[in-house]
């Protein structure tokens, strides 16, 4: 050692300092753990397990303790105490207590009792001994002394049964129902549980005043809770809470106030279980009696495996009992009770009074604003690629036109150069960086959509017309004989088609070749033409041997059957969320009267048009707002030509490259026409000679298909 010191005196001094530091550290650690746990013994007294923890020095107060329901454990923290037993685990094996683990860390030791099920416990300090009583019956634990006798906190008065003070119902801002029970003290044993669709809460060893023995109907409050029934059960009190619908509940106790909260939950069809309140922490239970709130925050941090820093302003004690509660919900409840709030920074949670945190944030914002007033300005230019500088200037309120959408600071300014499509921003560095990020997100190429529509018109037409002409001619007068038929004496009668035809046969009128045959017809019902074509006909005549009496018959018939199909395919390309229109057709002129009495020419459109606005959704589908017109020229009227209009206007969601049928129009026309001579046209068989028939059966169908495709280029190539 001397040789080492002689060769390197500086190194020797450093080693000496290191030894001194270690010595001081050991002395400090020894000073902090001047007490120690010497032994742990246990025995069973009825259903209770009594555990005695003997220490080297007396305890001033009971150690910090808490319990966990899953797994069932009771933890005791001894500050400034070391593990003097030399063991890390001690078997107990009595009642519901399996063993106890001893864990030592710098500055404290922890005892963890492992139980078969969750039980209540009580502690009592007698000099150097801590006596832990674990109640195996499941009821409220009563501490016992070293002789095994129960110990009360306030003498004989403590043994009197006490009554519940009040039962109240309140509705929360989110529609939750809160049943608030005021207990006579914070040591009342409470057992909440689910029983079917009801919440049952038992209060042990308390009485119920007559004024609280009632049924509360709270259905009108708009919460899941419908009824609250409170009744006596021997020496205990039982409460039934009847909710309705989908709900979940939590139970917590703060000092002498027990709160049963029932929250409505929204049904999620894609989940097997309904409701979670947003809390995902591991469930556990704890029972704190007048414990320091900072110690509770430390336990919650250990339970959740998170880093929690409490402000120096977080002070006071809390009495809290939680049953099967997520640790993050327990943290939320503690903050609500103590009027605290949190701020997360990475994996660290800062907790402090709400007013203090708000004031701190306000001061930070004021400091940043003050720094921004003194920070030097800089100017940067941005070259826009896909949009105009004027549009971007208005989009982000950089022109100062909107006070609520202004991005720049008070000293900031912006200039644009339309010729080069550049924007120049002068401001502090942080604001310029914000402008740069927004330009990177917005100055991007707009996707284009090709929209192709197919308009299919199909028709099937069938028409059939039948008709006949029938006439009688008597030419005996022309041959030198007597016209007509003799009735009596010189009285005769002539029969023909019309009044003029009788005159021609009897010599009263002059006969011409053009008029004689038509005037002899008494049935003139030929078949009507179809599509501008006349019906085919066949004629026959029955006449006498002297060729002076004629019965003329003409039969006409026409049948038309046609199938047609018209396919129109307008196609247009447009940018995302940009309207597009394509139109093809004709403008039909017609005359109108002017105010001066003259005529003028006006035009009507008969066109095929496609108006569409596409919107590309984040998942790649396309929302189309479509207006399709298919107009054609109709029949002529005295006011001008009519326009036959067919239109579909709708909004649809289509896959990229998919085809959807926007709509269809199907029409069918069935028509039967009969023109006949009364009575004669109704005769069987021969009635067909005295009538004309027409039959029409036309079918027309219009279908409109549309197909959108997102493309990267602006051409129709590869489509």
C-alpha angles and dihedrals in degrees: 000000000000090000089052091049092050093051098044113015093171093056091048090054091051091051091049090052090050091054091049091050092051090048092052090046091052091048090049092049090047090050091052094049100041090138126064142183108250104179145350123213131175141190137172123246110186108303091341128091115216116203120188118200113195118203134191094242133025120273120237093206140355115285123254109276140181139164135225123206100201105066095015107242142148117209127198121190118203112195119216090006131126131205105255097170094081089225133105096200135025123195116228105167096182123134110316094342115099105177145318127244121212116210122182124195128166108293100009149032128223128208116202118193112204111212135188091228138002112282138172120250141189133201134211129186118217110174108288093356131084112200115203117195115198111193108221094190093070093242132111112307119234118203118240131202129233090279091056094250120139114253123210125202100223107027126245093341089069092064093064115101112250130210134234108259103209145346117208138172125214133178118223128221092257095051096266120143120227123198107199119196121188109214124204090237140350094257096071112124112235128188115190119182144152118259109183107301093340134085112228121196122187121199110199126219096358133113130229120228116229091244090061095045096097147107115252117206105201099160092117092064092077098237129118090258112096106167139011116200120186122184142157121265107188107284091351138066124232127199126196119201115192114198126183133215124001112341146143130206142208131193125208136161128212113190105304096346121093117195125195107191121194115191127193115235131202116240114245110197094198094058127079093213124043123226135005105177085230091280114128103167125121112277119241140146132237138182116202123181113197093325128167110265092223089059090051090053090051092053092048090051090053092045093050097037093234136127113251123183115191121206118241087246092065103102142140137068131277136200109210137163121188126181122201093336130155110251093235090054089049088054090050091051092050091051091049093051094047095038093243132149136197139223121198122214110177107302094342123093118203114202125192143132113305094237092049094051092046091049090049092051091047091053091048091052091048090050091050090049090050091049090049090056090057100036113109119251125240133189126223132176126219123202110213118213110182107022138042121264092232091057093050092047091057095038094063097031091246090144091065093242092127122046093194095052099042113134100184128078123251091270095044125107138178135209130188133206109204092188095062094023092235132142123209118204125192116191144101118309097257093054092047089052090053090052090049092053093049092049090051090054098043106032094075134123113276115233116242128220128207111210118195122184127193118200112192121190117184127176138181116194130185128176132171127182128184128183146156143209120208127183142162126211128189112197099173092106089057090052092055097264134107120286123233131003127308116244106173130338108327094343114115136171130213124204126199143127105287146353094275091048090057089052091051093051094046094045095251092118134035115256121231126185092236096054106032100076097045091047091056093058116102094174118046108167107132124174114272121243123252124218093352094308123120122232121256115249142196124199134196135176134207113203141165126261090255089054091230100113122055134185106193124197129182123184119195130186137172131180128183128187122177140169123195140174130190120190120191120184115186114182130190138170124211141160124264112287091001120123118238132190134191124180137179130172142077141293112229116213122220136166125256132182119247128214090259092058095255126115130250137186121251130177135226122200121233102178146144107236137174121198114181140163116194127201119192111214123213091254092057100257122123129231110208127196101197135184114181123183125190107181129170138177114274135191123317119257131183087256093053137278120328121233119225105215130197118176140171120190119176148124118241140173113230134178117244105274092006125129125226131186106233095192147314137221118206120184130177125188120195117178135169121187127188125185114183148154110262115259094353092064090056095057115115113259095340090060090078088070090062102048146054122220133196131186128190130184114174126171124189128180130185122191126179119200124184130192123186124194128186111225133187097213131052098240135084092238118130090015 
